[in-house]
Amino acid sequence: MRITGLGHAGMFIETAGGSILCDPVIGPTFFGSWFPFPDNRGLDWATYGKADFLYISHRHRDHFDPALMQRHVPKDIRVLLPEYPTDDLEQDLRKLGYDNIIYTQAGVPLEFGPLKVMVTPLRAPSDGPIGDSSLSVDDGTASILNQNDSHPLDLEKLMSFSKPEAYFTQVSGAIWWPMVYDLPQDAKQNFAKLKRDAQNKRAMYYIEKVDAEHVFPMAGPPMFLREELFRYNGTGLNGDAIFTDQREFLAHMAELRPEQKGYEFVPGTVVELNAGEISVTQTLYTQAEIDRIFDDKWAYLAEQRDSRQEEIRAEEASRAAVLPPDEMLAAIKEWWEPLLRRARTIRNGVGGMVRFRIGELDMVVDFPKAKVREYAGEECIYWYTIPADLVSTNIADHEIDWSNSIFLSMQFEVGRSGKFNEFLTTFLKCLSRDRIEYVENWYAEQTDQTEDAQLGEWMVQRRCPHLRADLTKTGKIEDGVLTCSLHDWKWDLASGKCLTSQGHPIRAGKVDDDAKSDAAAPAA
């Protein structure tokens, strides 16, 4: 088996039973904000486009690049489609002319001669754009797991496919917190460090559980080449960004697991696996060039910034004309109010008003009353400032996921009173009837969490209130605080209060002395 790195989360997998093109992206994406790091334009995209199969893990535009696909990927390619609860990704692909679709089933292997593949989707509201997925591949000569951005809960089922020899996983961030928030600089620096630490912890959790011999960090970080975002590259010019690079993470991994073999996976990296043997070579960049990219990163980024402004200008020119404030308000009101009326759980979860300053428009979304109107001085729990051309473009395109378009562009500002509100972010990625109905039903199904489990001196509900991970496997208690290692959410067990987000309480209580004695007693 041969795996070629295509940049960011992209890879080209050649097997004994055919080749698979995964998540090909050149960009720039997210309104001209994200570029793959390092530059991947020098790859032979025409050759990779002739793959036997196409796999798009999810519809984030740093994994799904319609312009690149239109240029280089034939329309008759067989598409391995993850089994998602809504058909947004399928519709996106069909609009581009890709209709030779293989409908995979969640966690069910498919065989194509000697090639065996399995797509494992995630379906919770917090999993990317209602869905993320991983790809398992085995052709008899080797087995790999391409986990990219996904954070699977049922690792036992995932690992039942076959034990991977090579493991490809995200270690960097793909979020706008805390960079765009209205916070003092020292708070931003502190929160950014906490976020980086949490990302490292989560990546190490999966690396330890998967226990593959060879680990390849990928799926980030991006390059920010817009002038106003340039300072947020890497860990930030001022230490207030979250984008750990491959070399930084490998150094971290080497400290914690020196026995683990980690490799830099950049555009043009070729990994060959055969019967337990591995070779890793670089074909697009020399090792000296790679060393300079990582060791003199800001100089490399500055060169990229100075040479690629034309791409940014072209993206800006492609945006829709700015709508007048009254037309924009009417369009959002007509679109959002019917969704708000259907979103009872989300409205209750947000529980207040959210202000949007969009160019000359100043509007408020009243979640309790399911209304969109002009702002009139109401007290708000969140307040956004967003350029009008971004919103006008999303209205023109009827983009149903503003979290993973406008927000990942980082071309906005936000403030909040209190904690992160997951329900608000979920609403802004569910701007369609299908998505709202799915999420409302999903939340309703999560309310039944009757099974408890003992963790140390505490009896807690077994399933995490966030995404229902099994806390007997992912939970850790220190000083009365429970942390779920998958997403670093925390709860104060004495009160049951979530310390990470508004809502999401946990059921917990101290184990009494009799129960402790029973638990400690030897079996009869």
Beta strands, then each sheet from edge to edge (+ up, - down):
strand 1: 2-7
strand 2: 10-15
strand 3: 18-22
strand 4: 34-36
strand 5: 53-55
strand 6: 78-81
strand 7: 101-103
strand 8: 110-112
strand 9: 115-122
strand 10: 132-138
strand 11: 143-148
strand 12: 166-170
strand 13: 214-218
strand 14: 222-224
strand 15: 261-262
strand 16: 269-274
strand 17: 277-282
strand 18: 353-358
strand 19: 361-366
strand 20: 371-374
strand 21: 382-386
strand 22: 413-416
strand 23: 452-455
strand 24: 458-461
strand 25: 475-478
strand 26: 481-484
strand 27: 489-492
strand 28: 497-498
strand 29: 508-510
sheet 1: 7+ 6+ 5+ 3+ 2- 1+ 16- 17+
sheet 2: 4+ 14-
sheet 3: 8+ 9- 10+ 11- 12- 13- 15-
sheet 4: 20+ 19- 18+ 21+ 22-
sheet 5: 23+ 24- 29+
sheet 6: 25+ 26- 27+ 28-
end
